[in-house]
Amino acid sequence: MVSDKFVLSAGNYKVSAPVEIESGFDGFAVWVYVDGEKDLLFNETIDENGTWTGSAILDAGSGGEAYFVVENADSAWSLSVEPM
């Protein structure tokens, strides 16, 4: 899944990712692209039911157009981005 594009200003951000696991096992891989640069934020294998929540620090460099690419996730998930 590829997110809509959005703009990030220069700086650091906290990216939080709750995932609702119902099947007992799922994967969750997230890349972010900022101004053409690719960075892996999450690459998780989750093997328990319930809510798994991860967070990562994103250095947006000088900022620019950004989007997320999410793979291996059959469970419900969301991403939030907060300036630090």
C-alpha positions in Angstrom: 0.0 0.0 0.0 1.3 3.4 -0.9 0.1 6.4 1.1 -1.0 9.8 -0.3 1.9 12.2 -0.7 2.3 14.9 1.9 5.0 17.5 2.7 7.4 17.4 5.7 9.4 20.3 6.8 13.1 19.8 7.7 13.6 18.2 11.1 13.0 15.1 13.2 9.6 13.4 13.6 8.2 10.5 15.7 6.3 8.0 13.7 3.9 5.8 15.7 2.3 2.7 14.3 -0.4 0.7 16.1 -1.3 -2.6 14.5 -4.4 -4.6 15.5 -3.4 -8.3 15.3 -6.3 -10.7 15.2 -4.9 -13.8 13.5 -2.0 -14.4 16.0 0.7 -13.6 13.4 1.4 -10.8 11.0 4.2 -8.8 9.5 4.6 -5.1 9.2 7.2 -3.4 7.0 7.2 0.4 6.4 9.4 2.5 4.2 9.2 6.3 4.0 10.4 8.3 1.1 11.3 12.0 1.7 12.4 14.1 -1.3 13.4 10.9 -3.1 15.4 9.3 -0.2 14.2 5.9 1.1 14.4 4.9 4.8 13.1 1.7 6.5 11.1 2.6 9.6 9.7 -0.8 10.6 10.3 -4.4 9.7 8.5 -6.5 12.3 7.2 -10.0 12.7 4.3 -9.9 15.3 3.2 -13.2 16.8 0.5 -12.4 19.3 -3.0 -11.1 19.2 -3.9 -7.6 20.4 -2.5 -4.2 19.7 1.2 -4.0 18.9 2.5 -0.4 18.8 5.9 0.6 17.5 7.6 4.0 17.1 10.6 5.2 15.1 12.4 8.5 14.7 12.3 9.9 11.1 15.0 12.4 10.1 13.4 14.3 7.3 16.7 16.0 6.4 15.9 19.2 4.5 12.3 18.1 4.1 10.2 17.8 1.0 7.5 15.6 -0.5 7.0 12.4 1.4 5.0 9.2 1.3 4.9 5.7 3.1 5.0 2.3 1.6 3.5 -0.5 3.8 4.0 -4.2 3.0 3.2 -7.6 4.7 0.4 -6.2 6.8 -3.0 -8.0 6.7 -4.1 -6.5 10.0 -5.6 -3.1 10.6 -2.9 -0.4 11.1 -2.4 3.3 11.2 0.6 5.7 11.1 0.9 9.0 12.9 3.7 11.6 12.4 4.5 14.1 15.1 7.3 16.8 15.0 9.9 16.4 17.8 
